[in-house]
Amino acid sequence: MRSVTRLSHASGNVKVGALPVNENKAYFSFGSHLLDPLNGPVITAPVAMRHRQQQEKLKVLAEIFETSEFNKYTGPDKPELLIITSSA
C-alpha cells in the first residue's frame, strides 16, 4: 500500500468499530475506440515513442541545470562529510 501526501498529512477523528460490508464488485469495461482517452481502454502505447520523448526532455533539463546559478558548491575541496539536499 502506498500513501499520498493529502492522506498522510491529514488529521481528524477516528471512529473505532466494525468495518461496513461492501457488496460492490470491481470490473473493467470500455465502450469506445482505442484512442479515446475518456471512454476507451487504458493503454500506455506507444511506449517506445513516449520513452524517447521523456529521455530527450531529461537531456535538455540536464543541460539547463548544469549552468544554473543554484548548481554550485562553496566550501572546502575535500570535506570530511558533505550533505547535499534539495527542496521545492
WOLINTA-V55096 format. One line per field, one symbol per residue. phi: phi as a letter, one per 40 degrees, with the letter a starting at -180 (. if undefined). psi: psi as a letter, one per 30 degrees, with the letter a starting at -180 (. if undefined). burial: I if it has 24 or more other C-alpha atoms within 12 Angstrom, else O. A space follows every 50 residues. Layout:
phi=???
psi=???
burial=???
//
This chain:
phi=.bcbddccbcbicbcciccccbccbcabaabacdccccbcccbbcccccc ccccccccccccccccbccccabbiccbccabbbbaac
psi=kklleeeeglllkkjkakklkjfkkklklkhalegjfeflljlgljeeee eeeeeeeeeeeeeeffgkffilkjaleilekkkklkl.
burial=OOOOOOOOOOOOOOOOOOOOOOOOOOOOOOOOOOOOOOOOOOOOOOOOOO OOOOOOOOOOOOOOOOOOOOOOOOOOOOOOOOOOOOOO
//
